[in-house]
Amino acid sequence: MEKKAFEEPFYKPKADGSRGNLVRKVKTYDKLTLGVYVNSEKGIAANANGSMVRVDVFNVNGKYYFVPVYIADVVRKRLPMKAVTRNKQYEQWKEMEDKDFLFSLYSRDLISFKSKDGKKVTCVDGTSKMVNEEVVYYYGANISTASFNGKSHNGSFEFDGLGIKSLESLKKYQVDILGNISEVKREKRMGFH
């Protein structure tokens, strides 16, 4: 439903102070963090990035960062290079370099983390506990808090808000058809063809 600009009719005043044309519409502008150019780059669509396809994980000076890759990036065939920075606007995100790339994560990839402070997780029975080191399934990322969401490999708990920047270690694993697990040491960052 479209909101009316004014409850009572409003007329634009003329230069001489007399009543001018009736104002029927008012254009408003919002600040845009991320958008997608449309109409041969003559316009921009807000919130058109679509869903997150994957995150690319980097390690810079012992700190972990992730760069979200959206459907819009795939369509543009351009790899983003800005890593999420907690509670910051896109323009303030940290620029990454290819040499610091570790691996890409897709939903349900197997990872492990080690945290000196631990992460509070919610168990299936409703209780919670602290976990310092665990093998889990990555389920998604939150760009507002620069954190990951996931579930334990055996389904006993799930978590959100795992900040990755200060983790002691973050590893990715692959599972073969026989269920054998092996660590992914380093991947090549995949572009779009």
C-alpha positions, 0 to 999 in steps of 0.5 A: 500500500502506497503512503500519501505524502500529505494528509491535507492537500499541499500546494507548492508555493510560487516565487511570488508567494501565491499557490502553485501546483498540487504536490502528489508525490515526494521522492525520497532517498535512502543511503545504500550500502550495497546494490546492483546496477540496473538499466545499463548502469543508469540506476541501482537496485537496493537489496538486490545482491540476492542470497550469499553463495559462499564466503571466502576466508582469508588470514591476515597477520594471524586474524581470520576474515571473510568476504561474502560472495553474493548471487549478484557477484556471480552475475557480474562475474567479479570477485569481491575483495572487501572483508566484513568488518563488524558493525561497519558500513561496506565502505569501511570493510577491510580490503583483502589480497589474493595471497592471504586467501585460505578457502571458500565455504559453502553451506554445510561444509565441515570446519573446525575452530579453536577459540581460547575464550570458547563459544556458548552453544545451544544444545538440542535439549535446551541447555547451553555449554561452552565449546573451545574446540570443535568440528562443526558444519558451517551453515551461514554467515552474518555480515552485521556481526562478522560471524558464522552460524553452524551445527555440531557434526553429530547434531547435539548443538547449534550456534550463531555468532561465532566471531572468526577474527580472533580464533586461534585456528579455523580449518576446512575439511573434505569428506570422501564417499567413504566418510574419511575426513581430510583437511583442506590445506589451501585452495585456489580462489575460484572466479566465475566463468 
